[in-house]
Amino acid sequence: MTAAQADLQAEFLEMPDGLRIDRPEVADGAALWRIAKDSVTLDLNSSYSYLLWCRDFAGTSAVARDPEGKPVGFVTGYVRPERPHTLLVWQVAVDDAYRGRGLAGALLDGLTARVARDSEHGLRAVETTITPDNTASDRLFTSYAARHGASVEREALFDAGQFPDGSHDPEVLYRIGPLSF
């Protein structure tokens, strides 16, 4: 383990089942795409986008690895250009075999701690979008807010009619903050 990996791992003290956290690498893109595809609830992006995500947004994303180094969960995000104190969480997914063990929450806690530490602007808020029927994501982000003593504001971001394919549920924006680290 490199020194950078050890620093990152130190942020994830409550990792279940001997898992470890790392920054994603391009080689992880295919596994992230598979985990997202198998989740059934996430919008599946092109495989190309997961490769780019692992290359261009590794600093604001995290991957959980099993003892053999295989990705078993991830969270992807980016710092909003118009709001440099805000991390937008794009996707969170955990392989079916590792669900129900607190891995998604550990990934989210650790990632936001790292972004807060590494950001030149600091981190004051987390945003994400959730469809109204996604109770697992609602629980994940409301419990994150509770653990960090932050409030959650919700507002419609995109209604169903704004999606060109016509088969998408509305997306509700969750704003979590203020955060302090």
C-alpha positions as CSV (number, residue, x, y, z in Angstrom):
1,M,0.0,0.0,0.0
2,T,1.3,3.4,-0.9
3,A,1.5,6.3,1.5
4,A,-1.4,8.0,-0.3
5,Q,-3.5,4.8,-0.1
6,A,-2.7,4.6,3.6
7,D,-3.8,8.2,4.2
8,L,-7.1,7.5,2.3
9,Q,-7.7,4.2,4.2
10,A,-7.3,6.0,7.5
11,E,-10.4,8.0,6.7
12,F,-12.4,4.8,6.5
13,L,-12.0,3.3,10.0
14,E,-15.4,1.5,10.0
15,M,-15.0,-0.5,6.8
16,P,-16.8,-3.9,6.9
17,D,-15.4,-7.3,6.0
18,G,-11.8,-6.3,5.5
19,L,-12.6,-4.0,2.6
20,R,-10.4,-1.2,1.7
21,I,-11.0,2.1,0.0
22,D,-9.0,3.6,-2.8
23,R,-9.2,6.2,-5.5
24,P,-10.6,4.8,-8.7
25,E,-8.3,4.1,-11.6
26,V,-9.1,3.8,-15.3
27,A,-8.8,0.0,-15.0
28,D,-11.7,0.1,-12.6
29,G,-14.1,1.7,-15.1
30,A,-15.5,-1.6,-16.4
31,A,-16.2,-2.9,-12.9
32,L,-17.9,0.4,-11.9
33,W,-20.1,0.1,-15.0
34,R,-21.0,-3.5,-14.1
35,I,-21.9,-2.6,-10.5
36,A,-24.1,0.3,-11.7
37,K,-25.7,-2.0,-14.3
38,D,-26.4,-4.7,-11.8
39,S,-27.9,-2.2,-9.3
40,V,-31.0,-1.9,-11.5
41,T,-31.9,1.3,-9.8
42,L,-29.2,3.6,-11.2
43,D,-29.3,5.2,-14.6
44,L,-26.7,3.3,-16.5
45,N,-24.2,5.6,-18.3
46,S,-22.1,4.4,-21.2
47,S,-19.1,2.3,-20.3
48,Y,-17.0,5.1,-21.8
49,S,-18.3,7.6,-19.2
50,Y,-17.2,5.3,-16.3
51,L,-13.7,5.1,-17.8
52,L,-13.6,8.9,-18.1
53,W,-15.0,9.3,-14.6
54,C,-12.2,7.1,-13.2
55,R,-9.6,9.2,-15.0
56,D,-11.0,12.7,-14.7
57,F,-12.8,12.7,-11.3
58,A,-10.8,10.2,-9.3
59,G,-10.1,12.9,-6.7
60,T,-13.8,13.3,-6.0
61,S,-14.7,9.7,-6.2
62,A,-13.9,6.5,-4.2
63,V,-14.0,2.8,-4.8
64,A,-14.3,0.0,-2.2
65,R,-12.1,-3.0,-2.9
66,D,-12.4,-6.6,-1.6
67,P,-9.3,-8.3,-0.2
68,E,-8.2,-9.3,-3.7
69,G,-8.4,-5.7,-5.0
70,K,-11.7,-6.1,-7.0
71,P,-14.1,-3.1,-6.9
72,V,-17.2,-3.9,-4.9
73,G,-18.7,-0.5,-4.5
74,F,-18.1,3.1,-5.5
75,V,-19.2,6.7,-5.1
76,T,-18.6,9.2,-7.9
77,G,-18.9,12.9,-7.6
78,Y,-17.5,16.3,-8.6
79,V,-17.1,19.8,-7.2
80,R,-19.6,22.1,-8.8
81,P,-17.9,24.8,-10.8
82,E,-20.5,27.4,-9.8
83,R,-20.4,26.3,-6.2
84,P,-16.8,25.4,-5.3
85,H,-17.8,24.5,-1.7
86,T,-20.3,21.9,-2.9
87,L,-19.7,18.2,-3.9
88,L,-22.3,16.8,-6.2
89,V,-22.6,13.0,-5.6
90,W,-23.4,11.5,-9.0
91,Q,-23.8,7.8,-8.2
92,V,-23.4,5.5,-5.3
93,A,-23.5,1.7,-5.9
94,V,-22.6,-1.4,-4.0
95,D,-22.2,-4.9,-5.4
96,D,-25.2,-7.0,-4.4
97,A,-23.0,-9.4,-2.3
98,Y,-21.9,-6.5,-0.1
99,R,-25.1,-4.6,0.4
100,G,-26.6,-4.1,3.9
101,R,-23.2,-3.8,5.6
102,G,-22.9,0.0,5.8
103,L,-20.5,0.2,2.9
104,A,-22.3,3.0,1.0
105,G,-22.4,5.2,4.1
106,A,-18.7,4.5,4.9
107,L,-17.8,5.4,1.3
108,L,-19.8,8.7,1.5
109,D,-18.4,9.7,4.9
110,G,-14.8,9.0,3.8
111,L,-15.1,10.7,0.4
112,T,-16.5,13.9,1.8
113,A,-13.9,14.0,4.5
114,R,-11.2,13.6,1.9
115,V,-12.7,16.2,-0.4
116,A,-13.0,18.6,2.5
117,R,-9.4,18.1,3.4
118,D,-8.0,18.3,-0.2
119,S,-10.3,21.0,-1.6
120,E,-8.7,24.4,-1.9
121,H,-12.1,25.9,-1.2
122,G,-13.3,23.6,1.6
123,L,-16.5,21.6,1.6
124,R,-19.7,23.1,3.0
125,A,-22.4,21.1,1.2
126,V,-23.2,17.9,-0.5
127,E,-25.8,17.7,-3.3
128,T,-27.3,14.7,-5.0
129,T,-30.5,13.9,-6.9
130,I,-32.8,11.1,-6.0
131,T,-36.0,9.8,-7.7
132,P,-39.1,9.9,-5.5
133,D,-39.3,6.1,-5.3
134,N,-35.6,5.5,-4.3
135,T,-36.0,4.9,-0.6
136,A,-32.6,3.4,-0.2
137,S,-30.9,6.6,-1.5
138,D,-33.2,8.8,0.6
139,R,-32.2,6.9,3.7
140,L,-28.5,7.0,2.8
141,F,-28.4,10.7,2.4
142,T,-30.7,11.7,5.2
143,S,-28.7,9.5,7.6
144,Y,-25.5,11.1,6.3
145,A,-27.0,14.5,7.1
146,A,-28.0,13.3,10.6
147,R,-24.5,12.0,11.3
148,H,-23.0,15.3,10.3
149,G,-25.5,17.5,12.0
150,A,-26.6,19.1,8.8
151,S,-30.0,19.9,7.4
152,V,-31.5,18.5,4.2
153,E,-33.4,20.7,1.7
154,R,-35.3,19.1,-1.1
155,E,-36.6,20.7,-4.3
156,A,-37.6,19.4,-7.7
157,L,-34.6,19.7,-10.1
158,F,-35.8,18.0,-13.2
159,D,-39.4,16.9,-13.8
160,A,-40.2,13.8,-15.9
161,G,-41.1,15.9,-18.9
162,Q,-37.7,17.4,-19.2
163,F,-36.1,14.0,-20.1
164,P,-36.0,13.6,-23.8
165,D,-36.7,9.8,-23.8
166,G,-39.9,10.3,-21.8
167,S,-39.3,7.4,-19.6
168,H,-37.5,8.9,-16.6
169,D,-38.9,9.7,-13.2
170,P,-38.4,13.2,-11.8
171,E,-35.2,14.0,-10.0
172,V,-35.3,15.7,-6.6
173,L,-32.3,17.7,-5.6
174,Y,-31.1,17.1,-2.0
175,R,-28.9,19.9,-0.5
176,I,-27.1,18.8,2.6
177,G,-25.4,21.4,4.8
178,P,-23.9,23.3,6.2
179,L,-21.1,20.8,6.8
180,S,-18.1,21.3,9.0
181,F,-15.0,19.1,9.1
